Every structure is written in C-alpha cells, then in structure tokens.
Amino acid sequence: MNTHINRRTFLRTTGVALALPWLETFAAEGEKGPPRRIVSICTSFGLYGPSFFPAKAGRDYELGEYLQILNELRDQFTVFSGISHPEIGGDHASEACFLTSAKRPTQGGFRNSVSLDYLAAKHVAGATRFPLLTLSTLDDSPLTHAPSGAGVPAMCKPSEIFSRLFLAGNKDEVAHEIARLKRGRSVLDRMGDRFSELKRTLSKQDQQQVTDYTDAVREMEKQLQADEAWVNRPKPVIAEPPPSDALDRSDSIGRAKLLMNLTKLALQTDSTRVISIFIRGMDLTPPIEGVSENHHGLTHHGLNPAKIEQLRIVERVEMKAFRDFLLSLRNTKDGAGTLLDSTQVLFGSNLGDASGHGTTNLPILLAGGGYKHGQHIAGDPKNNTPLGKLFVSMLQRFGAETDTFGSGAGNITGLT
C-alpha cells in the first residue's frame, strides 16, 4: 500500500470504486483540516409558522413545537424570521427561485438566475469527483440553475445515486455489482484485505473514521433494498416476507431520508462538497399515522383546526428526519471535528404562508458550518431581510469572494 495517497484516492476492485474519507494521516502539506461543504434543503410546501417561529429574538429564545425536536442541537443552528427573497410572488412557481432569488417567476419572459449551490460548486470546481449533486424526492423541476437560468436536472432514485457514488467499470461489471446488492451482498465484501492493510498505516482516529464510514455504507445498502428500482425487478424466492416499499410515491419524507443518508456518505468521502435536496410536496396522503388527507390539501387549511393538526403531524415527522440527518453529521468524525462542523446546512422553504401561497416570512434555519449558533435572528416581518444576504454569508464562509447575491448585498446581520 502506498502511504502517500491523496484523500480522494479510490480503493478499487472490479465494479466498485470507494473513496476514502478525509484522513489526517494523508492530509496534504499545509492542509489544516477537512474541506468546507454546503448542503441546501428546500421543503416545497412550507412549514406551519406558529409551530416553527420563536416568539423572541436573541440567544435566550424559547424553542417552539418544531424546534423543540432539534433541542439537543440547539447550539448548532440559527433560526431566522422576517427573511425572504423580495418580489418573488408566484405561489408554487417560487420553488424554482429558492436558491436563486430571481424575481416574478410567473410573469411572461421570466428567466431564472444562477443558484447558490451552482456558484459554490464553481468555486471548488475540480476538487472533487462530482462538482455538485442535486437531488429530489421526485423527478420534477430542479432547485439548481446555471448562470443562463437553465435548470440542472435532479437525481431522484437512491439506487442510481448510490451507483454513481460507488459502482464503476464497464456495463457488465456494474450490472454484476447491482445483482450482488440485490442478493444482499455488500460492495465492501471484496475489500476486506485492502481495508485491513490500509488501517495499519492510519492513526487511531483515522482508523475509527474508516470503520464508521464502512458501517454507514453497509447501512445504506440495507436501506436500498426498499428502493423501487429493486422492487420492480425479479427477486430470488425467499422464505422471509419482502421488505416494505419505503419509496411509495406518497412517502416523500421516506424518500428524503434516503437522500439525506446518501448525502452524508457523499460528503464523508469528499465525493462532492455541494449538495441540494428538494423535498417535494404531494397531492397524495402520506403514510403517517393520524393523517387521512393529502399533504397539499392540508397546507391549504384555511385555519381549520382539524387540518392544521394533521399538517403539524406531517411536519413533525419531517423535522425529525432533518434532526436525524444533522445528528448523523454531528456523530461522524471529520478530522479533529465532525462532519457538521465543516458543513453548512441550509433548511427552509420557498413558501412562508403555504395556505395562501405567500412567499414572504420564510421558515429558514442554518446549521453547522462552524458558526456561533444558538440564536434566533429576527428581521422585520413587513420589510423582510433579503435572503440573499444569508447566501452571501454562506458563500464567504465557503471561501468564495462575493459581496452580493441576487437581491442581497452584504452579510446577514448577527451571524458570526
């Protein structure tokens, strides 16, 4: 084994290519720590404001219903209110502008602009195998847009994303590896000797990181057994009952969980440093206990208490999935810190009041990334702070030199 390997080096065997996590043992000269990363998550149907927004600004604010779910992470996120992209309008069409801030998407001749994730990816172009990954729970309109305004298609099948990250070789080799996965075999099976040899060259901390990484790959493989790409293909006859289809079309949160798990693996292996996830709302009833109406209909609750209660049930499940993602980043070592320390995670929606298709006072939260978190930064609910100012802060933290983004100029006030 060559001990002078680059941290992006792949361990290869027929049909498989595994990237190593960032390891201090192989850090380049002058490299002080893991690279910086950005993850952007948009949930297209908004969040019920009274359950999301704190009543008080500052560091001693009280966690409301939704943020209480993130209680153990309180010091690792900042919540924002009174913030939005100016002059968006456009009801559900505003989702295309969540990461761009382009104005008036429903007007004739509308042309989108470049998105936050695209600019960030351009800043680190060539540093990773994939400049960026844009993911979605459904194959539909993307969040990511090039400088021309053209949308970058999102990937929505977890099995295909997994294949792009870990499977390599010619068509037959990849097909053979997919067949092995369907039979419950791991891509790690034939790399036991290589990992054993590698570990002998690593520090104790790096050995644990490699172990954590391989455990995460095996766990992801188990989850992929429920992917529709496997469900729709012939399977061996076995005595056990078939796995439940966690990727039922109505289960957008189940799909989002798989995308978040793959996101962690992609970041952990430095396969990319920029990822966007679009959690699409549904006109179907989600498979959640206590919910009997379709998600879209619940967002148009018209202050009906019964509808609001069901909507809150759905959104609590969504917030728990987000919490689990943040915890997975926090619990993954990354150099001397954690993956959450090196990753800015933006979570929010293009809609403020989904019931009336309002695009002001957006629910926005920023976690990780090394900021001094633990606060509620409140803007004016009538004269909102431009969300682009937060994007400027994020890009600067990422290392990109810019003072403007879309309709925002300068940094967000209060974020340190």
C-alpha positions in Angstrom: 0.0 0.0 0.0 1.3 3.4 -0.9 1.1 5.5 2.2 1.4 8.8 0.2 -2.1 8.6 -1.2 -4.4 11.5 -1.8 -7.5 11.7 0.4 -9.7 11.5 -2.8 -8.0 8.3 -3.8 -10.4 5.4 -4.6 -10.0 1.9 -3.4 -10.9 -0.1 -6.5 -11.9 -3.6 -7.3 -14.0 -4.9 -10.2 -17.2 -2.9 -10.4 -16.6 -0.9 -7.3 -14.8 2.4 -6.5 -14.8 3.6 -2.9 -13.4 7.0 -2.0 -11.7 7.4 1.4 -13.0 9.9 4.0 -10.8 12.9 4.8 -8.0 11.4 6.9 -5.4 13.4 8.9 -2.8 10.7 8.1 -2.9 11.6 4.4 -3.5 15.4 4.7 -1.6 17.4 2.2 1.1 19.7 3.5 -0.4 22.9 4.8 -3.9 21.4 4.9 -5.2 22.4 8.3 -8.4 20.4 8.3 -11.3 19.0 6.3 -12.8 20.9 3.4 -15.8 23.2 3.8 -19.1 22.0 2.4 -22.7 23.3 1.8 -26.0 21.4 1.8 -29.2 23.1 0.9 -32.6 21.6 1.6 -35.9 23.0 0.4 -39.3 21.6 1.5 -41.7 23.0 -1.1 -44.9 23.2 0.9 -43.5 25.4 3.7 -43.9 24.9 7.4 -46.7 26.0 9.7 -45.5 29.3 11.0 -46.9 29.2 14.6 -45.2 25.9 15.2 -41.8 26.9 13.7 -41.0 30.5 14.5 -39.9 31.5 18.1 -41.7 34.4 19.7 -38.5 36.0 21.0 -35.3 37.0 19.2 -31.8 36.5 20.5 -30.0 33.7 22.3 -32.4 33.1 25.1 -35.4 32.4 22.8 -37.8 29.5 23.7 -37.9 26.6 21.3 -41.4 26.1 19.8 -43.0 22.9 18.8 -40.9 22.1 15.7 -37.6 23.5 17.0 -38.0 21.5 20.2 -37.5 18.4 18.1 -33.9 19.8 17.4 -33.4 20.6 21.1 -30.2 18.6 21.5 -28.7 20.5 18.6 -29.8 24.0 19.8 -26.2 25.3 19.9 -25.5 24.1 16.4 -28.2 26.0 14.4 -29.6 29.5 14.0 -33.2 30.1 13.1 -34.3 33.1 11.1 -37.6 35.0 10.7 -38.6 38.1 8.7 -36.5 36.9 5.8 -37.3 36.2 2.1 -36.4 37.0 -1.5 -38.0 40.3 -2.5 -40.6 40.5 -5.3 -40.9 36.8 -5.9 -44.6 36.1 -5.7 -45.6 33.3 -8.0 -47.0 30.8 -5.5 -45.6 27.3 -6.2 -43.6 28.7 -9.0 -41.4 30.3 -6.4 -39.7 26.9 -5.7 -37.5 27.5 -8.8 -36.3 30.7 -7.1 -35.5 29.4 -3.6 -31.7 29.2 -4.3 -31.6 31.9 -7.0 -33.8 34.9 -5.8 -34.9 35.6 -9.4 -38.0 37.8 -9.3 -41.5 37.2 -10.6 -41.3 33.7 -11.9 -44.9 33.7 -13.2 -44.5 36.7 -15.4 -44.1 36.3 -19.2 -40.5 36.2 -20.3 -39.2 35.1 -16.9 -35.6 33.9 -16.9 -34.1 32.4 -13.8 -30.6 33.2 -12.5 -27.7 31.3 -11.0 -28.3 29.3 -7.8 -26.4 29.3 -4.6 -25.3 25.7 -5.0 -24.1 26.2 -8.5 -21.9 29.2 -7.5 -20.5 27.3 -4.6 -19.7 24.3 -6.8 -17.9 26.5 -9.3 -15.7 27.8 -6.5 -14.3 24.3 -5.8 -14.5 23.0 -9.4 -12.2 20.1 -10.0 -11.6 19.5 -6.3 -14.0 16.5 -6.1 -15.3 13.8 -8.3 -18.7 15.5 -8.6 -18.8 19.3 -8.7 -22.3 19.1 -7.1 -25.2 16.7 -6.5 -28.7 18.0 -7.0 -31.2 15.5 -5.6 -35.0 15.5 -5.4 -37.7 13.2 -3.9 -39.5 13.4 -7.3 -38.3 13.7 -10.9 -39.5 17.3 -11.4 -38.4 20.9 -11.5 -34.9 21.4 -10.0 -33.6 23.8 -7.4 -30.2 24.1 -9.1 -29.8 26.6 -12.0 -26.8 27.6 -14.2 -25.8 31.2 -14.9 -28.0 31.1 -18.0 -31.0 30.2 -15.8 -31.3 26.7 -17.2 -32.3 24.1 -14.6 -29.9 21.3 -13.7 -31.9 18.0 -13.6 -32.0 16.4 -10.2 -31.5 12.7 -9.5 -34.3 11.1 -7.6 -33.6 7.4 -7.4 -31.4 6.5 -4.4 -30.2 3.3 -6.2 -28.9 5.4 -9.1 -27.2 7.9 -6.8 -25.6 5.0 -4.9 -24.4 3.5 -8.2 -22.8 6.9 -9.2 -21.0 7.1 -5.9 -19.7 3.6 -5.6 -20.1 1.5 -8.7 -17.5 1.6 -11.5 -16.3 -0.3 -14.6 -18.0 -1.3 -17.8 -21.7 -2.0 -18.2 -21.4 -5.7 -17.3 -19.3 -5.1 -14.2 -21.8 -2.6 -12.9 -24.7 -4.8 -13.7 -23.0 -7.7 -11.8 -22.4 -5.5 -8.8 -26.1 -4.4 -8.8 -27.1 -8.0 -8.9 -24.9 -8.7 -5.9 -26.5 -5.8 -4.0 -29.9 -7.2 -4.8 -28.8 -10.5 -3.2 -27.8 -8.6 0.0 -24.1 -8.6 -0.8 -22.0 -5.5 0.1 -19.7 -3.6 -2.2 -17.3 -3.9 0.7 -17.2 -7.7 0.7 -14.2 -8.0 -1.6 -12.3 -5.1 0.0 -11.6 -6.7 3.4 -7.9 -7.2 2.8 -7.5 -3.7 1.4 -9.1 -2.0 4.4 -7.1 -4.2 6.8 -3.9 -3.2 5.0 -5.0 0.5 4.9 -5.8 0.6 8.6 -2.2 -0.4 9.5 -1.0 2.9 8.1 -3.6 5.1 9.8 -3.7 7.0 13.1 -6.1 5.6 15.7 -8.6 8.5 15.0 -8.4 7.7 11.2 -9.0 4.0 11.8 -12.2 4.8 13.6 -13.3 7.1 10.8 -12.8 4.4 8.2 -14.8 2.0 10.4 -17.6 4.5 10.8 -17.6 5.0 7.0 -17.8 1.3 6.1 -20.6 0.8 8.7 -22.5 3.7 7.0 -22.1 2.1 3.5 -23.4 -1.2 4.8 -26.4 0.5 6.4 -27.2 2.4 3.2 -27.1 -0.8 1.2 -29.7 -2.3 3.6 -32.0 0.7 3.1 -31.7 0.4 -0.7 -33.4 -3.0 -0.5 -36.6 -1.0 -0.4 -35.8 1.2 -3.4 -38.4 1.0 -6.2 -35.5 0.1 -8.6 -35.1 -3.2 -6.8 -38.8 -3.7 -6.0 -39.7 -3.6 -9.7 -37.2 -6.3 -10.7 -37.4 -10.0 -10.2 -36.0 -11.2 -6.9 -34.9 -14.6 -5.6 -37.7 -16.6 -3.9 -37.0 -16.5 -0.2 -38.9 -17.6 2.9 -38.9 -14.1 4.6 -41.6 -11.6 3.6 -40.5 -8.9 1.1 -39.3 -5.6 2.5 -41.8 -2.8 2.7 -41.6 -0.3 -0.1 -40.3 2.7 1.7 -40.3 4.6 -1.6 -44.0 4.6 -2.1 -44.8 7.7 -4.2 -46.8 9.3 -1.4 -43.9 8.8 1.1 -41.9 12.0 0.3 -40.3 12.0 3.8 -39.2 8.4 3.4 -37.6 9.3 0.1 -35.9 12.4 1.8 -34.4 10.2 4.5 -32.7 8.0 1.9 -31.4 11.1 0.1 -30.1 12.6 3.3 -28.3 9.3 4.2 -26.7 9.3 0.7 -25.8 13.0 1.2 -23.8 12.1 4.4 -21.9 9.4 2.5 -21.1 11.7 -0.4 -19.8 14.4 2.0 -17.9 11.9 4.1 -16.0 10.5 1.1 -15.4 14.0 -0.3 -17.1 12.9 -3.5 -18.6 16.3 -3.6 -18.8 19.4 -1.4 -22.1 20.9 -2.6 -25.4 19.1 -2.4 -29.0 20.3 -2.8 -32.1 18.3 -1.7 -35.6 19.2 -2.9 -38.4 17.6 -0.7 -41.4 17.9 -3.0 -44.9 18.2 -1.6 -47.5 15.7 -2.7 -51.1 15.7 -3.7 -51.3 12.3 -2.0 -51.9 11.2 1.6 -48.6 10.5 3.3 -48.3 7.1 5.1 -48.2 8.6 8.5 -50.4 7.6 11.4 -53.1 10.1 12.2 -53.1 11.6 8.7 -56.1 11.0 6.5 -55.9 13.8 3.9 -53.4 14.7 1.2 -50.5 16.9 2.1 -51.3 19.6 -0.4 -54.9 19.9 0.8 -53.7 20.1 4.4 -51.4 23.1 3.6 -54.5 24.9 2.4 -56.0 24.6 5.8 -57.9 27.9 5.9 -57.4 27.9 9.7 -59.4 24.7 10.0 -58.1 23.2 13.4 -58.5 19.6 12.2 -56.5 20.2 9.1 -53.8 22.1 11.0 -53.5 19.3 13.5 -52.8 16.8 10.6 -50.5 19.2 8.9 -48.5 19.5 12.2 -48.2 15.7 12.4 -46.7 15.6 8.9 -44.3 18.4 9.6 -43.2 17.0 12.9 -42.2 13.8 11.0 -40.3 16.0 8.5 -38.5 17.8 11.3 -37.5 14.5 12.9 -36.0 13.4 9.6 -34.0 16.6 9.4 -32.9 16.2 13.1 -31.7 12.7 12.3 -29.7 14.0 9.4 -28.0 16.7 11.5 -27.2 14.1 14.2 -25.7 11.8 11.6 -23.4 14.6 10.6 -22.6 15.6 14.2 -21.8 12.0 15.1 -19.4 11.5 12.1 -15.8 12.3 12.8 -14.2 14.6 10.3 -10.6 15.3 11.2 -10.4 16.8 14.7 -14.1 17.8 14.5 -17.3 16.5 13.0 -18.9 16.5 9.6 -21.5 19.0 10.9 -18.6 21.4 11.9 -17.4 21.5 8.3 -20.8 21.5 6.6 -23.2 24.5 6.3 -26.8 23.1 6.2 -29.5 25.4 4.9 -33.0 24.2 5.6 -36.2 26.1 4.6 -38.9 26.7 2.1 -39.9 28.9 -0.8 -43.3 29.4 0.9 -44.0 31.3 4.1 -47.7 31.0 4.4 -48.4 27.9 2.2 -52.1 28.2 2.9 -52.2 31.4 0.9 -49.2 30.8 -1.3 -47.3 33.6 0.5 -43.6 34.0 -0.3 -42.6 36.3 2.5 -41.5 35.5 6.1 -39.9 32.2 5.0 -39.0 29.5 7.6 -35.2 29.4 7.4 -32.7 27.6 9.5 -28.9 27.3 9.1 -27.0 24.6 11.0 -23.3 23.6 11.3 -20.5 25.2 9.3 -18.6 26.4 12.3 -20.7 29.5 13.1 -21.5 30.7 16.6 -25.1 29.4 16.6 -27.8 29.1 19.2 -29.9 32.1 18.4 -33.0 33.5 16.6 -32.2 36.3 14.2 -35.4 38.2 13.6 -36.0 40.5 10.7 -38.9 42.9 10.1 -42.0 40.8 9.3 -43.3 43.6 7.0 -40.0 44.7 5.4 -38.1 41.4 5.2 -34.3 41.0 5.2 -33.3 39.7 1.8 -32.5 36.0 1.9 -29.6 36.7 -0.5 -27.7 38.3 2.4 -27.6 35.0 4.1 -26.4 33.4 0.9 -23.6 36.0 0.8 -22.5 35.0 4.3 -22.7 31.3 3.3 -20.6 31.8 0.2 -18.0 33.8 2.0 -17.8 31.1 4.7 -17.3 28.6 2.0 -14.3 30.6 0.7 -16.0 32.3 -2.3 -15.3 36.0 -2.6 -18.5 37.9 -3.1 -20.4 40.8 -1.6 -23.7 40.3 -3.4 -26.1 37.5 -4.3 -29.2 38.3 -6.3 -31.2 40.9 -4.4 -28.9 40.7 -1.3 -25.9 42.9 -0.7 -23.6 42.4 2.3 -23.7 39.8 5.1 -26.6 38.8 7.2 -26.5 40.9 10.4 -25.9 38.9 13.6 -24.4 35.7 12.2 -20.9 35.1 13.4 
